[in-house]
Amino acid sequence: MGMVTAGEFRRIYDPSEPDQCWYINDHTLVQDVGGRWHLFGITHPEPADPFDETEFAHATADDPHGPWTKHPAALTVDRERGETHLWAPFVVRDGDIYFMFYDGGGTDRTATGMGLATSADLFHWTRHPGGPVFRDGYDARDPMVLRVAGQWVMYYCATSAPTGGNHVVAYRTSPDLLHWSERRIAYTDPATGTGAGNTESPFVLRHAGAWYLLIGPRPGYVGTEIFRGDNPFHFDASGRVGHVPAHAAEVITHDDALWITHAGWAQGGVALARLHFPR
């Protein structure tokens, strides 16, 4: 079986200003009903300071290759709700409403709050009044949501126990994007620890009858590995089918092709490359 690869990455958006370099880290791209693209992501002036990341960047473009227009922050940290930072937004649409899931942190890193904000236009966001939709650890974060077999599935990175252990990709299911099941595990890595690990930025997609999981950083900061599975709820290391030089990778469909993103600390913004699957 051939390997999944990526073409040349080309920078599509840099949020920097003339007197200050800014980065975009974990991010999401979504199209509105009119076809315009929206980018949301962790942002902060260089150098990296993850626990001071307190707002989400927002930019729009008619084409994902740009040009992009920078907008005011989509969301800023709400300390009265117990948020300590804003990490890794993911946006999905259900009907007329957009749902943004994100890690809002908290003082207990074994019980990180998975936040939710909703919007009708992708510009004005309202936090869910019920607070975090669930809590998990260690530093449970990087949500990604898709529809599978009539239910919503959220993948996110965590550890095998909330206090630490093997780095895992956990998942939960929901009928309505508000009420979530207990967690299950889609992938367990041999590596162990507490905070940042090698199962960050999980992204799951279906292509040509198979399921694919993207995770990283592996082995270094700029590295995403791709695993193939027969169902969306189980992947293991034996299914590795690709490695792409990208950090916090997301996959989008544009012009009948799949494209993969790359961003992160000191990466100069967001870049995009064609994703190639073996025939």
C-alpha positions as CSV (number, residue, x, y, z in Angstrom):
1,M,0.0,0.0,0.0
2,G,1.3,3.4,-0.9
3,M,1.8,6.3,1.5
4,V,-0.3,9.5,2.0
5,T,1.8,12.5,1.1
6,A,1.5,16.2,0.7
7,G,2.6,18.6,-2.0
8,E,4.5,21.9,-1.4
9,F,3.2,24.0,1.4
10,R,2.4,27.6,0.5
11,R,1.7,30.3,3.0
12,I,-1.9,31.6,2.8
13,Y,-2.2,33.8,5.8
14,D,0.1,35.7,8.2
15,P,-1.6,37.7,11.0
16,S,1.6,39.6,11.8
17,E,1.6,43.4,12.0
18,P,4.4,45.8,10.9
19,D,5.8,46.1,14.4
20,Q,4.9,42.7,15.8
21,C,5.0,39.1,14.6
22,W,2.0,37.0,15.5
23,Y,1.5,33.2,15.2
24,I,-1.5,31.1,14.5
25,N,-1.4,27.7,16.1
26,D,-4.3,25.1,16.3
27,H,-6.9,26.4,14.0
28,T,-10.1,25.5,12.0
29,L,-11.4,26.5,8.6
30,V,-15.1,26.5,7.8
31,Q,-17.2,27.8,4.9
32,D,-20.3,29.8,5.6
33,V,-23.6,29.2,3.7
34,G,-22.5,31.8,1.1
35,G,-19.3,29.9,0.4
36,R,-16.9,32.3,2.1
37,W,-14.1,30.7,4.1
38,H,-13.5,31.6,7.8
39,L,-10.3,30.8,9.7
40,F,-10.2,30.7,13.5
41,G,-7.2,29.9,15.6
42,I,-5.0,30.3,18.6
43,T,-3.0,33.5,18.2
44,H,-0.4,35.3,20.2
45,P,2.6,37.5,19.6
46,E,5.9,35.7,19.1
47,P,7.6,34.1,21.0
48,A,5.3,31.3,22.0
49,D,3.6,31.6,25.4
50,P,0.8,29.0,25.4
51,F,-0.7,29.8,28.8
52,D,-1.0,33.5,27.8
53,E,-3.0,32.6,24.6
54,T,-6.3,34.4,25.4
55,E,-8.0,35.1,22.1
56,F,-8.9,33.5,18.8
57,A,-7.9,34.9,15.5
58,H,-10.5,35.4,12.8
59,A,-10.0,36.0,9.1
60,T,-12.1,35.5,6.0
61,A,-11.4,34.8,2.3
62,D,-13.3,33.9,-0.8
63,D,-10.8,31.2,-1.6
64,P,-8.7,29.3,1.0
65,H,-5.5,30.2,-0.9
66,G,-6.3,33.9,-0.1
67,P,-6.1,36.7,0.1
68,W,-7.4,36.7,3.7
69,T,-8.9,39.7,5.5
70,K,-8.1,40.0,9.2
71,H,-11.0,40.7,11.6
72,P,-11.1,41.4,15.4
73,A,-10.7,38.5,17.7
74,A,-13.6,36.1,17.5
75,L,-13.5,35.2,21.2
76,T,-11.5,36.4,24.2
77,V,-10.9,34.6,27.5
78,D,-13.7,34.9,30.1
79,R,-12.0,34.6,33.5
80,E,-15.3,35.0,35.3
81,R,-16.3,31.6,33.8
82,G,-13.0,30.0,35.0
83,E,-11.3,30.2,31.7
84,T,-7.5,30.5,31.9
85,H,-6.6,30.4,28.2
86,L,-8.2,29.7,24.8
87,W,-6.9,26.8,22.8
88,A,-7.7,25.0,19.6
89,P,-11.1,26.1,18.3
90,F,-13.1,23.8,16.0
91,V,-16.2,25.0,14.2
92,V,-19.0,22.8,12.8
93,R,-22.5,23.9,11.4
94,D,-25.8,22.2,12.4
95,G,-28.7,23.8,10.6
96,D,-28.5,27.6,10.9
97,I,-26.1,27.6,13.9
98,Y,-22.4,27.3,14.0
99,F,-20.9,25.5,17.1
100,M,-17.3,26.4,18.2
101,F,-15.7,23.9,20.6
102,Y,-12.5,24.9,22.4
103,D,-10.3,24.3,25.4
104,G,-10.9,26.9,28.0
105,G,-8.5,25.5,30.5
106,G,-9.1,26.0,34.2
107,T,-7.1,25.8,37.4
108,D,-7.2,21.9,37.5
109,R,-5.4,20.5,34.4
110,T,-6.9,17.1,35.1
111,A,-10.3,18.5,34.5
112,T,-10.0,20.9,31.6
113,G,-13.2,22.5,30.5
114,M,-14.3,21.8,26.9
115,G,-16.0,25.1,26.1
116,L,-18.7,25.9,23.6
117,A,-19.8,29.1,21.9
118,T,-22.5,29.4,19.1
119,S,-23.1,31.9,16.3
120,A,-25.5,32.5,13.5
121,D,-23.0,34.4,11.3
122,L,-19.5,33.4,12.4
123,F,-18.8,36.9,13.6
124,H,-20.8,37.2,16.9
125,W,-20.3,34.4,19.4
126,T,-22.3,33.5,22.5
127,R,-20.9,31.1,25.1
128,H,-23.2,28.1,26.0
129,P,-24.9,29.1,29.3
130,G,-24.3,25.6,30.8
131,G,-20.6,26.2,30.9
132,P,-18.1,23.6,29.6
133,V,-19.9,20.7,27.9
134,F,-17.6,18.3,29.8
135,R,-14.3,18.2,31.6
136,D,-11.4,15.9,31.1
137,G,-7.6,15.7,31.4
138,Y,-4.7,15.9,31.3
139,D,-5.1,19.2,29.4
140,A,-7.8,17.5,27.3
141,R,-7.9,19.7,24.2
142,D,-7.8,20.0,20.4
143,P,-11.5,19.0,19.7
144,M,-12.5,17.9,16.2
145,V,-16.2,17.1,15.4
146,L,-17.8,15.3,12.6
147,R,-21.0,13.4,11.8
148,V,-20.8,9.6,11.8
149,A,-23.8,7.2,11.4
150,G,-26.4,9.7,12.5
151,Q,-24.6,11.0,15.6
152,W,-22.0,13.7,16.3
153,V,-18.5,12.5,17.3
154,M,-15.9,14.7,19.0
155,Y,-12.3,13.6,19.0
156,Y,-9.7,15.2,21.2
157,C,-6.3,14.5,22.8
158,A,-6.0,13.5,26.4
159,T,-4.2,10.9,28.5
160,S,-5.3,7.4,29.5
161,A,-6.1,8.7,33.0
162,P,-7.0,12.3,33.7
163,T,-3.9,12.6,35.9
164,G,-1.6,11.3,33.1
165,G,-0.5,8.2,31.4
166,N,-0.5,7.1,27.8
167,H,-1.2,9.9,25.3
168,V,-4.5,9.0,23.6
169,V,-7.1,10.2,21.1
170,A,-10.4,10.2,23.1
171,Y,-13.8,10.5,21.6
172,R,-17.4,11.2,22.8
173,T,-20.7,11.0,21.0
174,S,-23.7,13.3,21.0
175,P,-27.2,13.6,19.5
176,D,-27.3,17.4,19.6
177,L,-23.8,18.8,20.1
178,L,-24.8,19.8,23.7
179,H,-25.0,16.5,25.6
180,W,-21.9,14.3,25.3
181,S,-21.3,10.6,26.3
182,E,-18.6,9.3,28.5
183,R,-15.3,9.1,26.8
184,R,-13.9,6.2,24.8
185,I,-10.5,5.8,23.3
186,A,-9.9,5.7,19.5
187,Y,-6.1,5.5,19.6
188,T,-3.5,4.8,22.4
189,D,0.1,5.7,22.0
190,P,3.0,4.0,23.8
191,A,4.3,7.4,24.8
192,T,3.3,8.6,28.3
193,G,3.2,11.9,30.1
194,T,0.9,14.6,31.3
195,G,0.8,17.8,29.2
196,A,1.6,18.2,25.5
197,G,2.1,14.9,23.8
198,N,2.2,13.2,20.4
199,T,-1.6,12.7,19.9
200,E,-2.4,16.4,19.6
201,S,-4.5,17.9,16.9
202,P,-6.5,14.8,16.0
203,F,-8.3,15.0,12.7
204,V,-10.5,12.2,11.3
205,L,-11.8,11.9,7.8
206,R,-13.2,9.2,5.5
207,H,-11.7,8.8,2.0
208,A,-12.3,6.1,-0.6
209,G,-14.0,3.8,1.8
210,A,-11.4,4.0,4.6
211,W,-11.0,6.1,7.7
212,Y,-7.9,8.2,8.4
213,L,-6.6,9.7,11.7
214,L,-4.0,12.6,11.6
215,I,-2.1,13.3,14.8
216,G,1.1,15.1,15.8
217,P,3.6,16.5,16.6
218,R,5.4,13.3,15.5
219,P,8.3,13.0,15.9
220,G,9.2,16.7,16.0
221,Y,7.2,19.9,16.2
222,V,6.6,20.0,12.5
223,G,5.3,16.5,11.9
224,T,1.9,14.9,11.4
225,E,1.4,11.2,11.1
226,I,-1.5,9.5,9.3
227,F,-3.1,6.2,10.3
228,R,-5.6,4.2,8.3
229,G,-8.4,2.2,9.9
230,D,-11.5,0.2,9.0
231,N,-13.8,2.2,11.3
232,P,-13.7,5.7,12.8
233,F,-13.4,4.5,16.4
234,H,-10.2,2.4,16.4
235,F,-6.8,3.2,15.0
236,D,-3.4,1.7,16.0
237,A,0.3,2.2,15.1
238,S,0.2,-0.7,12.6
239,G,-2.0,1.4,10.4
240,R,0.5,4.2,9.8
241,V,0.3,5.2,6.2
242,G,1.9,8.6,6.0
243,H,3.9,11.4,7.4
244,V,3.5,15.1,6.5
245,P,5.7,18.1,7.5
246,A,2.8,19.9,9.2
247,H,1.8,21.1,12.7
248,A,-1.8,21.3,14.0
249,A,-2.9,20.0,10.6
250,E,-6.5,20.3,9.4
251,V,-8.0,18.9,6.2
252,I,-10.4,20.7,3.9
253,T,-12.1,20.0,0.6
254,H,-11.7,22.6,-2.1
255,D,-12.0,22.4,-5.9
256,D,-12.7,18.6,-5.7
257,A,-9.4,18.0,-3.9
258,L,-8.2,17.5,-0.4
259,W,-5.8,20.1,1.2
260,I,-3.9,20.0,4.4
261,T,-2.9,23.0,6.6
262,H,0.2,23.8,8.6
263,A,0.6,26.4,11.4
264,G,2.3,26.8,14.8
265,W,4.8,28.7,16.8
266,A,7.4,30.5,14.6
267,Q,5.8,29.1,11.4
268,G,4.9,32.5,9.9
269,G,1.1,32.0,9.9
270,V,-0.9,29.3,8.1
271,A,0.2,27.3,5.0
272,L,-1.7,24.9,2.7
273,A,-0.7,21.9,0.6
274,R,-2.5,19.4,-1.6
275,L,-3.0,16.1,0.1
276,H,-2.3,13.0,-2.0
277,F,-3.7,9.5,-1.4
278,P,-2.3,6.4,-3.2
279,R,-4.4,5.2,-6.0
